[in-house]
Amino acid sequence: MTAYNSCFVLIRGLLREQRHWGEFKQILQKQFPLSDIITLEIPGNGRLYQQTSANNIAAYTESLRSQLPRQGNINLIALSMGGMIALDWMNKYPTEINSAVLINTSVRPHSPFFHRLRWQCYPAIFSMLRNSAEQIEQQILDLTSNTYENKTELIKQWQQWRKQNPVSKSSALNQLIAAARFSNPEKPLHPILIVSSKNDRLVNHSCSKKLHDIWNSDYQQHDTAGHDLPLDEPQWLAQTIYQWHKSV
């Protein structure tokens, strides 16, 4: 498998849009200068905010495929719920995918619900359905980032994006339902790198470790970053993905 003349498709998770990849996209491009780096939008988020999110992962897969300028020769990099979409994509359209990097994701039936979304986060998650845009973005940052330094400027940017592209309450609820319902008991046939954050405060890192153990997939762990690993440690993540592709 070679990544150097193929494309990377980046998929984010709950309530996030393509701009939330931040500087990671540019850093990854430097690692793979001959590859296209493509970011897509989950319906209901970002530039697709006027659509209502579906309550199932399969619908997101079809939408993302329709957004691609080309089919095939794809390397997926997916975070959290994005990892569920990546797994669904690989299983349904295996010839389109070369490989996948799954970051801080979780899958039924391999992990219990209170690991897939830590029970300590439940009050904050459900309060997002009634809070203001400013409060929601602050809560998301508090839950997902451990080491990012300039949070004051970042939260202003995120709040501005939410005002521009507001996620409806029905879309937010449907995304939560889609993630909770998704099940993928079998490992895809593609090369997979599973990456986790040991100090993830949103999803227990044991969910990633469990997939590694069951599927015997390649695995890397960061010891201090939060759930949003591309935000907290973009250089480390891009270098880890580059080294893995070289080895594969």
Secondary structure as UniProt FT lines:
FT   TURN            4..5
FT   STRAND          7..11
FT   TURN            14..15
FT   HELIX           18..21
FT   TURN            22..23
FT   HELIX           24..31
FT   TURN            33..34
FT   STRAND          36..39
FT   TURN            43..44
FT   HELIX           46..48
FT   TURN            49..50
FT   HELIX           57..67
FT   STRAND          74..79
FT   HELIX           81..92
FT   HELIX           94..96
FT   STRAND          97..103
FT   TURN            109..110
FT   HELIX           113..116
FT   TURN            117..118
FT   HELIX           119..121
FT   HELIX           122..127
FT   TURN            128..130
FT   HELIX           133..144
FT   HELIX           151..164
FT   HELIX           169..181
FT   STRAND          192..197
FT   TURN            198..199
FT   HELIX           206..215
FT   STRAND          218..222
FT   HELIX           229..232
FT   HELIX           234..247
//
